[in-house]
Amino acid sequence: MTATTAELLAGYESFETWIKKIRWFISAEGSPVTHPRLQAYADRWDPV
């Protein structure tokens, strides 16, 4: 997914449930990932 989409999804209340069950692959192109929740779970997603 794009970094923008990941940032939007990290804003949902259920984000922590999702991120614990699946591994995310976030495009390294475009805007950087800055959302605090994404940074807290940096071990659950990979830049591609």
C-alpha positions as CSV (number, residue, x, y, z in Angstrom):
1,M,0.0,0.0,0.0
2,T,1.1,3.6,-0.3
3,A,2.4,5.5,2.7
4,T,-0.6,7.8,2.5
5,T,-3.0,4.9,2.8
6,A,-1.0,3.4,5.7
7,E,-1.2,6.7,7.5
8,L,-4.9,6.9,7.1
9,L,-5.5,3.3,8.3
10,A,-3.3,3.9,11.3
11,G,-5.8,6.5,12.4
12,Y,-8.6,3.9,12.9
13,E,-9.3,2.7,16.4
14,S,-9.0,-1.0,15.2
15,F,-5.5,-0.4,13.8
16,E,-3.7,-2.3,16.6
17,T,-5.9,-5.3,16.0
18,W,-5.0,-5.3,12.2
19,I,-1.3,-4.7,12.6
20,K,-0.9,-7.6,15.1
21,K,-2.5,-10.1,12.7
22,I,-1.0,-9.1,9.3
23,R,2.2,-7.9,7.9
24,W,2.1,-4.7,5.9
25,F,4.2,-3.7,2.9
26,I,4.3,0.0,2.4
27,S,5.6,1.7,-0.7
28,A,8.9,3.6,-0.1
29,E,8.1,6.0,-2.8
30,G,6.3,9.3,-2.0
31,S,5.7,10.7,1.4
32,P,7.5,9.1,4.4
33,V,5.7,7.2,7.1
34,T,5.4,9.5,10.1
35,H,2.3,8.3,12.0
36,P,3.2,7.5,15.7
37,R,1.2,4.2,15.6
38,L,3.1,3.1,12.5
39,Q,6.4,4.0,14.1
40,A,5.4,2.1,17.2
41,Y,4.8,-1.1,15.2
42,A,7.7,-0.6,12.8
43,D,8.5,-4.3,13.2
44,R,5.2,-5.3,11.6
45,W,5.6,-3.5,8.2
46,D,8.3,-3.4,5.6
47,P,9.1,-0.6,3.0
48,V,9.1,-1.9,-0.6
